[in-house]
């Protein structure tokens, strides 16, 4: 029927024009991303400072860790997958070395193998861990002051165990970077605590962790809290009548969690005013990172094409995080939202202080804050 009204030649012209339009749009997105790309220009040396980065085995977290390590900071890699973190840090594992090299076995010490859980390594079982070819962070940064700690932000018990260990072992904390995040599309998950997985990992875990480490941050002032959010928050709202949305589509909840990140940061900054601890959040930009690994095909094919060809690299995406963690330009700046290393504006009611205060109070109940926990 359509062919009787419009000729084939006309349809071809229309299809060609539509294709060119899409191509021009994609090119515009690419060039805009490159033109507005922010680069952290800070040369700040971080020697003597302690920095925690959550979720830093891939993507922008990995690039942030790489930069912070090169600046000489004591870097604490807070990760769910400690094997991947240790590999990135720089540890190769060899078994039964002592069987073939007994002389070497006698020289093994915690300093030689540079591993955090030396007590679990015994000469009896002949396990030797040596720095080798994969010592990525240590080799690149020439910084041995890098440690790995287990943290699963989706589990409140893991958050408490991690915080207890940090408060016991560390005498200062200069920068806390909430980088870890997860995203699902269709698959609904509920944690052991009965919380929706995306919200638990992206908001409630960081919310609890901040509370449990706040006294250490206060004692280390001036100190900083950096929250990786996203401009995708504009596609969602936090429903204060359903803050544990276990039946909602997970793909939408990623946007909700980013909205929550910004609300949390702004209310946190208000509560920390005058304490010497600043809190800021940021949009890293769209890029190909591990957070999109759960997108199923064929949707993942389009997502990966766009992210790999038109968007930022993880190194580029990490620049604003690094800027907020290190730059002297933002010393004392708090309660702001940044993009491409510059302060940016917010919309969609996310900065409403009354809503932020209410959400904070509801979050306290969700994470089961105790009377003995530090107060913010």
C-alpha positions as CSV (number, residue, x, y, z in Angstrom):
1,X,0.0,0.0,0.0
2,X,2.8,2.4,0.9
3,X,4.6,1.6,-2.3
4,X,1.6,2.7,-4.3
5,X,1.7,6.1,-2.6
6,X,5.4,6.7,-2.3
7,X,7.9,5.5,-5.0
8,X,10.8,3.2,-4.2
9,X,13.2,6.0,-5.1
10,X,11.6,8.4,-2.6
11,X,11.8,5.7,0.1
12,X,15.5,5.2,-0.6
13,X,16.0,8.9,-0.3
14,X,14.1,9.1,3.0
15,X,16.1,6.1,4.4
16,X,19.4,7.7,3.3
17,X,18.4,11.0,4.9
18,X,17.4,9.2,8.1
19,X,20.7,7.3,8.2
20,X,22.6,10.5,7.7
21,X,20.6,12.2,10.4
22,X,21.4,9.5,12.9
23,X,25.1,9.5,11.9
24,X,25.3,13.3,12.3
25,X,23.6,13.0,15.7
26,X,26.1,10.4,16.8
27,X,29.0,12.5,15.5
28,X,27.6,15.5,17.4
29,X,27.5,13.5,20.6
30,X,31.0,12.4,20.1
31,X,32.5,15.8,19.4
32,X,30.5,17.4,22.2
33,X,31.9,14.8,24.6
34,X,35.4,15.5,23.4
35,X,35.0,19.3,23.4
36,X,33.7,19.4,26.9
37,X,36.1,16.8,28.3
38,X,37.4,17.9,31.7
39,X,41.0,17.1,32.7
40,X,42.2,17.2,36.2
41,X,45.2,19.5,36.2
42,X,46.1,19.1,39.8
43,X,49.7,17.9,40.5
44,X,49.0,17.5,44.3
45,X,51.3,15.0,46.0
46,X,49.2,12.7,48.2
47,X,52.1,11.3,50.2
48,X,51.1,11.0,53.9
49,X,47.4,10.8,53.0
50,X,45.1,7.8,53.2
51,X,42.5,7.3,50.5
52,X,39.7,4.6,50.4
53,X,38.2,3.8,47.0
54,X,35.3,1.4,46.8
55,X,34.9,-0.8,43.7
56,X,38.2,-0.1,42.0
57,X,39.1,-3.2,40.1
58,X,37.8,-2.0,36.8
59,X,36.5,1.1,34.9
60,X,36.8,4.6,36.4
61,X,37.5,3.1,39.9
62,X,40.6,1.4,38.5
63,X,41.8,4.5,36.8
64,X,41.2,6.6,40.0
65,X,43.2,4.1,42.0
66,X,46.0,4.2,39.5
67,X,46.2,8.0,39.7
68,X,46.0,8.1,43.5
69,X,48.7,5.5,43.9
70,X,51.0,7.4,41.6
71,X,50.5,10.5,43.8
72,X,52.0,8.5,46.7
73,X,48.9,8.1,48.9
74,X,48.2,5.1,51.2
75,X,45.6,3.5,49.0
76,X,43.0,1.2,50.5
77,X,41.2,-0.8,47.8
78,X,37.8,-1.7,49.2
79,X,36.4,-4.4,46.9
80,X,34.0,-7.3,46.8
81,X,36.4,-9.3,44.6
82,X,39.6,-9.3,46.5
83,X,41.3,-11.7,44.1
84,X,40.8,-9.2,41.3
85,X,42.0,-6.4,43.6
86,X,45.1,-8.3,44.7
87,X,45.9,-9.0,41.1
88,X,45.5,-5.4,40.2
89,X,47.6,-4.4,43.2
90,X,50.3,-6.7,42.1
91,X,50.4,-10.2,43.5
92,X,51.0,-13.5,41.7
93,X,50.4,-16.7,43.6
94,X,52.6,-19.7,43.2
95,X,52.0,-23.0,45.0
96,X,54.6,-25.5,46.1
97,X,57.6,-23.2,45.5
98,X,59.2,-24.5,48.7
99,X,59.3,-28.0,47.3
100,X,61.6,-26.9,44.5
101,X,63.2,-23.9,46.1
102,X,63.7,-24.6,49.8
103,X,66.3,-21.9,50.3
104,X,63.9,-19.2,49.0
105,X,61.2,-20.5,51.4
106,X,63.4,-19.7,54.4
107,X,63.6,-16.0,53.2
108,X,59.8,-15.4,53.0
109,X,58.6,-12.6,55.3
110,X,55.6,-10.3,55.2
111,X,57.8,-7.6,53.8
112,X,59.2,-9.8,51.0
113,X,55.8,-10.9,49.7
114,X,54.0,-7.7,50.4
115,X,50.7,-9.2,51.3
116,X,48.1,-8.2,53.8
117,X,47.1,-11.6,55.2
118,X,50.5,-13.0,55.9
119,X,49.2,-14.9,58.9
120,X,47.3,-17.3,56.5
121,X,50.5,-18.0,54.6
122,X,52.7,-20.7,56.2
123,X,55.8,-22.5,55.1
124,X,54.1,-25.7,56.0
125,X,51.8,-25.6,53.1
126,X,54.5,-24.1,50.9
127,X,52.4,-21.2,49.5
128,X,54.5,-18.3,48.3
129,X,53.2,-15.1,47.0
130,X,55.6,-13.0,45.1
131,X,55.5,-9.7,43.2
132,X,55.6,-10.5,39.6
133,X,54.7,-9.4,36.1
134,X,51.2,-8.4,37.0
135,X,52.1,-6.0,39.7
136,X,50.2,-3.3,37.8
137,X,49.6,-0.6,40.5
138,X,52.7,-1.2,42.5
139,X,55.0,-1.4,39.4
140,X,53.4,1.7,37.7
141,X,53.3,3.9,40.8
142,X,56.4,2.7,42.6
143,X,54.1,2.7,45.7
144,X,54.1,-0.3,48.0
145,X,51.6,1.4,50.4
146,X,48.6,-0.2,48.8
147,X,46.3,-2.6,50.6
148,X,43.2,-4.6,49.8
149,X,40.2,-5.0,52.0
150,X,37.0,-7.0,51.6
151,X,33.9,-4.9,51.2
152,X,30.5,-5.9,49.7
153,X,28.4,-2.8,49.9
154,X,25.2,-4.8,49.3
155,X,25.5,-6.5,52.7
156,X,25.2,-4.4,55.8
157,X,27.2,-6.9,57.8
158,X,30.1,-6.6,55.3
159,X,30.0,-2.8,55.6
160,X,30.2,-3.0,59.4
161,X,33.1,-5.5,59.3
162,X,35.0,-3.4,56.8
163,X,34.5,-0.2,58.9
164,X,35.4,-1.9,62.1
165,X,38.7,-3.1,60.5
166,X,39.5,0.4,59.1
167,X,38.8,2.1,62.4
168,X,41.0,-0.4,64.1
169,X,43.9,-0.4,61.7
170,X,44.0,3.2,60.4
171,X,44.8,6.4,62.4
172,X,43.6,8.7,59.6
173,X,41.4,8.9,56.5
174,X,41.8,11.9,54.2
175,X,39.6,10.9,51.3
176,X,36.7,8.5,51.0
177,X,35.6,7.9,47.4
178,X,32.3,6.1,46.9
179,X,32.9,4.7,43.5
180,X,31.4,1.2,43.6
181,X,28.1,0.7,41.8
182,X,26.0,-2.0,40.1
183,X,23.3,-2.0,37.5
184,X,20.8,-4.6,36.4
185,X,18.2,-4.3,33.6
186,X,15.5,-6.9,34.1
187,X,16.8,-9.3,36.8
188,X,15.4,-8.4,40.2
189,X,17.6,-9.2,43.2
190,X,17.1,-8.9,46.9
191,X,20.0,-8.9,49.4
192,X,20.3,-11.0,52.6
193,X,19.1,-7.9,54.4
194,X,15.9,-7.8,52.3
195,X,17.0,-4.8,50.4
196,X,16.7,-4.3,46.6
197,X,20.2,-5.0,45.2
198,X,20.8,-1.9,43.2
199,X,19.7,0.5,46.0
200,X,21.6,-1.5,48.6
201,X,24.9,-1.4,46.7
202,X,24.6,2.1,45.2
203,X,23.1,4.0,48.1
204,X,22.4,2.2,51.4
205,X,25.8,0.6,51.7
206,X,27.7,3.9,51.1
207,X,25.2,5.7,53.5
208,X,26.1,3.3,56.3
209,X,29.8,3.2,55.5
210,X,30.0,7.0,55.7
211,X,28.4,7.0,59.1
212,X,30.8,4.3,60.4
213,X,33.9,6.2,59.2
214,X,32.8,9.7,59.9
215,X,34.7,10.0,63.2
216,X,37.9,9.0,61.5
217,X,37.3,11.5,58.7
218,X,36.6,14.3,61.3
219,X,39.8,13.5,63.2
220,X,41.7,13.7,59.8
221,X,40.3,17.1,58.8
222,X,40.5,18.7,56.3
223,X,39.1,15.6,54.6
224,X,36.9,14.8,51.7
225,X,34.0,12.5,50.7
226,X,33.5,12.1,47.0
227,X,30.4,10.4,45.6
228,X,30.2,9.1,42.0
229,X,26.7,9.9,40.8
230,X,25.4,10.4,37.3
231,X,23.5,12.9,35.2
232,X,21.1,10.0,34.5
233,X,19.4,11.0,37.7
234,X,17.2,13.2,35.6
235,X,15.2,10.2,34.4
236,X,14.1,9.2,37.9
237,X,12.8,10.2,41.3
238,X,13.1,8.8,44.8
239,X,9.8,7.6,46.0
240,X,9.8,8.4,49.7
241,X,6.8,6.1,50.2
242,X,8.7,3.2,48.8
243,X,12.5,3.5,49.5
244,X,13.0,-0.3,49.2
245,X,11.5,-0.9,45.8
246,X,12.0,-4.6,45.5
247,X,9.4,-5.1,42.8
248,X,10.4,-2.2,40.6
249,X,12.3,-2.7,37.3
250,X,16.0,-2.7,38.2
251,X,17.0,-0.8,35.0
252,X,15.0,2.1,36.3
253,X,16.4,1.8,39.8
254,X,19.9,2.5,38.6
255,X,18.7,6.0,37.8
256,X,16.9,6.2,41.1
257,X,20.1,5.2,43.0
258,X,22.0,8.1,41.2
259,X,19.2,10.5,42.3
260,X,19.6,9.1,45.8
261,X,23.4,9.6,45.6
262,X,23.0,13.3,45.0
263,X,20.3,13.8,47.6
264,X,22.6,12.0,50.1
265,X,25.6,14.1,49.2
266,X,23.8,17.4,49.6
267,X,22.2,16.5,52.9
268,X,25.6,15.1,54.1
269,X,27.3,18.4,53.2
270,X,24.6,20.4,55.2
271,X,25.1,18.2,58.2
272,X,29.0,18.4,58.0
273,X,29.1,22.1,57.6
274,X,31.9,23.6,59.7
275,X,33.3,20.1,60.6
276,X,36.3,20.2,58.2
277,X,34.9,17.4,56.2
278,X,33.6,18.2,52.7
279,X,31.2,16.2,50.5
280,X,30.7,16.6,46.8
281,X,29.3,14.4,44.0
282,X,29.9,14.1,40.3
283,X,28.8,13.0,36.9
284,X,31.7,11.0,35.3
285,X,30.2,11.0,31.9
286,X,29.0,8.0,29.8
287,X,31.6,5.4,29.2
288,X,32.3,1.7,28.8
289,X,32.7,0.3,32.3
290,X,31.9,-2.9,34.1
291,X,28.7,-1.4,35.4
292,X,26.9,-2.2,32.2
293,X,28.0,-5.8,32.1
294,X,24.6,-7.1,33.2
295,X,22.8,-5.6,30.1
296,X,21.6,-8.6,28.1
297,X,21.9,-9.1,24.4
298,X,20.8,-7.8,21.9
299,X,20.5,-4.6,23.9
300,X,24.1,-5.0,25.1
301,X,25.3,-4.9,21.5
302,X,24.0,-1.4,20.9
303,X,25.0,-0.2,24.3
304,X,28.6,-1.5,23.9
305,X,28.9,0.0,20.4
306,X,27.8,3.4,21.6
307,X,29.9,3.3,24.8
308,X,33.0,2.0,23.0
309,X,32.9,4.3,20.1
310,X,31.3,7.6,21.1
311,X,31.8,8.0,24.8
312,X,34.6,8.6,27.3
313,X,37.3,6.1,28.2
314,X,37.5,5.1,31.8
315,X,40.6,7.2,32.2
316,X,38.7,10.2,30.9
317,X,35.7,9.4,33.1
318,X,37.9,9.3,36.2
319,X,39.1,12.9,35.8
320,X,36.4,14.5,37.8
321,X,36.7,12.0,40.7
322,X,40.4,12.7,40.8
323,X,39.9,16.4,40.7
324,X,37.5,16.3,43.7
325,X,39.9,14.0,45.6
326,X,43.1,15.9,45.0
327,X,42.7,19.5,43.7
328,X,43.5,22.5,45.8
329,X,40.8,24.3,43.8
330,X,38.1,22.5,45.7
331,X,39.6,22.8,49.2
332,X,36.7,23.8,51.5
333,X,34.1,23.4,48.7
334,X,31.2,21.2,49.8
335,X,27.6,20.3,48.7
336,X,28.3,20.7,45.0
337,X,27.7,18.7,41.9
338,X,30.5,18.5,39.3
339,X,30.9,17.4,35.7
340,X,34.1,17.5,33.6
341,X,36.0,19.0,36.6
342,X,33.6,21.9,36.8
343,X,30.7,22.7,39.1
344,X,27.4,22.0,37.4
345,X,23.8,22.7,38.0
346,X,21.1,20.4,39.3
347,X,17.4,20.1,38.4
348,X,14.3,17.9,38.9
349,X,13.9,18.7,42.6
350,X,17.0,16.7,43.6
351,X,18.4,19.6,45.7
352,X,15.2,20.0,47.8
353,X,16.5,20.2,51.4
354,X,13.3,19.0,53.0
355,X,13.1,16.0,50.7
356,X,16.8,15.3,51.3
357,X,16.3,15.5,55.1
358,X,13.3,13.1,55.0
359,X,15.2,10.6,52.8
360,X,18.1,10.7,55.2
361,X,15.9,9.9,58.1
362,X,14.3,7.0,56.3
363,X,17.7,5.7,55.2
364,X,18.8,5.6,58.8
365,X,16.1,3.1,59.5
366,X,16.8,1.0,56.4
367,X,20.5,0.5,57.4
368,X,19.5,-0.1,61.1
369,X,21.8,2.6,62.6
370,X,22.4,1.8,66.3
371,X,22.5,4.2,69.2
372,X,26.2,3.4,69.5
373,X,27.0,4.3,65.9
374,X,28.6,7.6,65.1
375,X,26.2,10.4,64.4
376,X,26.1,12.8,61.5
